[in-house]
Every structure is written in C-alpha cells, then in structure tokens.
Amino acid sequence: RIEREHWQPDMRRLDRFSSAHNMNQDDYGESWAWAHFLTESRPEYVEVLRAYLADLRRDGVTTPLSARIASAIERPETQLIEHLRMLAGGKR
C-alpha cells in the first residue's frame, strides 16, 4: 500500500480520534503499525510509548503521542515506512 497509494503515516491525524469506534480499517492498521514500530525498533522508542501511557493512566490527559514522537525521534514517518518495508522483506 505504501507505494501503490503514496501513503504517508500521520500520527497527528490519529491523535485527533476520540475513540477507536471512529476509526476506519486503515486508521486502525496505521495505529498498529506505529505501535509495532515503537515497541520493536529501539529501546528508547519503547520508552516514549511507555511514558505516554503512564502519563495518560495517571492524569487522564497528557501531551499527544504525536508531539512526543516528533520531539524524540528524528524523521519518525520515514522511519516508520522503512520499518514496514523491512517487515515486508525489504520490498520497495
């Protein structure tokens, strides 16, 4: 799908959903792609996600995950795409 539709990940757009019920299949899939990327790429990326979830659990509201990713990860959208390509066996 990446090349076929010129898809670009957009965590800021996903942050605007108030409920998973409002997401379509593509939105849900992108959310899982981000989760996999954050948990399976680098230990420091896992910490970004853990800190977000801990703050959300404690406070109920926190800095959006997109803002945290943007400040902690260089070129996160590009890195996500490369991660997905690697999972697909390096197909480009």
N, C-alpha and C positions, 0 to 999 in steps of 0.2 A: 504494500500500500504506500510506502514511503515515496518511491519514485513514480509509481503509477498515477497518484493523485497529487503529487507535490505537497504531501502532508508535512505540516510543521507543528511540533508539540507546543502547547501553550498552557503552562501551569497557572498563569494569572487568570485565564478564562475558566479553568477548572475550579479555582478558588471561589469563584462567584456563585457556584451552585450551593444552594442552601440544604439540599437533600439529594441523595443518590436517586431518588424517585424522579427527579427532574432531568436526569442524565439519559442520553441515548447509548446505544451499544458502543459506538466509537468513543464517546466520552469516558465510559466505564473502562474500556480497553486501555485508553491512554492513561487513566489513573493507575491501573495495574502496572503499566509499563514504567511509570515514574516510581512506583513502589519497588518494583524489581530492581531498577537502576540504582535507587538509593540504598537498598539493602544488600545488593550483590556486587557493587563496583569497588568501593573503597571504604575502609572503616570510618573515615571522617564524614562520609556521606550518610552512613547509618546514624551517626551522632546528630546530624542535622534533623533527621526524621525523629529520632528518639526525643530530642529536646522539644521539638514542636509538639509531639504527642503528650509529653509530660506537662508542658505548659497548658495545653488545651484541657487535659484532665484536671489539673489543679485549678485553673482560672475560668474555664468555660469558654473563654475568648482569648485569642492571642494573635501575635503577628502572623499574617498569612504565610503558608508554606512557600508560596512562590517568592515572597520577599526574602525569606531565609535562604532559599536555594540560590537566588540571584546574588546574594551577598557572600555566600560561602563557596560557590562552585563557579569556576571560570567556564563560560560558554555552555551552560547546562543543557540547552536544547540540542546543540551539536553533539555533546557527549551522550545524551540520551539516544539520538539517532544512531551514533556509532555503536552503542551498547546493543541496540536492537539488531543492527546489521551483524554484529558478532554472534548474537544468539541464532540468527538465521543462517549461520555458516559462512559469513563473510560475503554474502551475495550483495552486489551493488546494482 
